[in-house]
Amino acid sequence: MIDLEPFNDERGWFARFYCKDEFEQIGHDKEWVQLNHSVTYEKGALRGMHFQKAPYKEIKMVRCIAGAVYDVIIDLRKDSETFLKWFGTELSAENKKMLYIPEGFAHGFQCLSFDCQLIYFHSEFYKPGVEGGIRYNDSLVGIEWPLDVTTISERDQSHPYLDENFKGI
């Protein structure tokens, strides 16, 4: 989790999203090569759970700039102590938090309000054909979504369920 440290004055506030020197202190040494913006209209809508396979695994950093989302990551690193464990947190325009997502994690979110907007930083370019996904309601992972799912894309609804033979990415 990354908390912005806003400077407030009579005009509003200002905060730095990214500083190369500060991120190097946490071991981030990759370049951000893509910046994306998503808009999701409906409360309860879900996007995810997405990842890219090697050699195009990516680091992501996400921030909600309008509305509120429940943001979730799943550790898919086969040699990790937290393999197949998930973490969820609220990101909102109001709380100004960002989530740093290491390589080897799946990512998705559910809208907690209407008209949610997210900004995504990516360390790798999108590569068609190497993207992957996990079903949002996979019982091996057991994500506890806060709301009933109201809208999900056909693509996200068709992501496969994991089985006990899943070895990670």
N, C-alpha and C positions, 0 to 999 in steps of 0.2 A: 504494500500500500504506500502511496505517495501522497502526502498532504501538501497542497499549495500553501505558500506563505504570502497571503495578499498584503500589499501595502494599500491602506485605505486613506482617502482624503475626501474633501467635499465633492469631488467629481465622481467618485466611485472607488474602484480598486484596480490594482495592477498586480499580476503574479507571473513568475517565470515558469513555463512548462518544463523546460529542458535546459540544462547547462552541462556541456561535455565534461568539464572538470569534476563536477559533483557526481555525475553518473559513473565516471571512471572509478570513483571511490567505492562503488558497490560492484565493481567488476564489469560494467557495461563498456565494451570496447568496439561495438559494431556501429555502423553508420545507419541512420534512419534513411531508407531509400524510397519509402512511399508513405503518404499521409492520406487517409480516407475519412469520409464523413458519411454516416448513415442516419436516416430519418425513419422512424417507425411510428405509425399513427395510433395504433390501438393499445389500450391498457390490456395487459395479459398476453400480448403478442410475444413470441419467442423466436430468437435467432440462434442457431448453433446446433450442435457443438462442433466447431470447425478447427482444422489444423492443416499444416503442410508437411509432407513426408521428406525425409532426407533425400538428397542433400540440400533441400530448400526449407528446412525447418526455420522458423522465424521467431524472433522476439517481438512482442507487441506491447504497446502501452496504450491504454484506453482511458478516455475521460468523457463523462456525460456533461454536455453543455446546455441541455434543455430537458426538463422533466427529471425522471428518476428511473433507474433500472436496478435489477438484481443481477449482478455480474458474476459469472461462474467460470472457474477453470478446473480442468482435470489433468492430473499428472500422468502422462503416457510414457515416461522415461523408464524403460524396462529394468534398469539397475538402481532405481531410486527407492529410498525407504518409504516414500509416499506414493508409490505406483498405484494408480487407479483411485487415489483419494481425491476428493474435490474440495474446493474452497469457494465460498460465495460471500459477497459483500454488496452493500448498497452504494451505488455511485449516483450522484445527483448534481444538478447545477447548483443547488444550495450548499451541499457539503464540500464541493470543490475537490474531491478526492480523485486520484488516478490509480489505476492498477497496472503494475509492471508484470508482464507474463513471459517467463523464460521460454527458451526453445524447448520443444517436446511436450507442450501442453495443448489441450483442446480448449476452446473458448466459446462462450455463448452468453446470452443475457435474456432476461424477461423484463418487459416494460411494466413498471409499477404505476405509471401515469400515462396519460395520452400525450402524443406528440413528443416522443423522446428523440434526442439527437446525440450521437456519439462521434468523437474524433478518435481515430486510430493511427498510431505511429507503427510502421512495420520496418523490420531490419532486412527483409527479403522481399523481392518482387513477387507478385502473384504469378504462379505458374500453373496454367490449366493442365489438368491431367495428373498433378501430384497432390492435389488437395484431398483431404479426407474428412470424414465426419463420424460422429458417434451419436446414436439415438439419445435424445434429450431425457428420455425416461428409462434408460437402461438400468435394469435391476442390479447388475454387477457393480454399478457406480452408486446408485441410490440418491441422486440429487433431490433435495427437498425444495421444490419450487414454491414460492410464496402464494401464487395465484393459480387458478385453473388456466390452462392454455386456451386463449381465444382465437389466435391466428398463428399459423406456422406454414412455411412454404412447403410445397410438395417435395422439393429436394431435401429439406431438413427432416421432414417426416419420413423420408425413405432411407435415411442413414441406417446402417446395420446395427444390430445389437451385438455387443461383445460376447464372446464365449470364454470358457475357462482356458482355452488354448491361446488367447490373445497374448502376444509376446511384447507388445509395446512398439514404439516407433523410434 
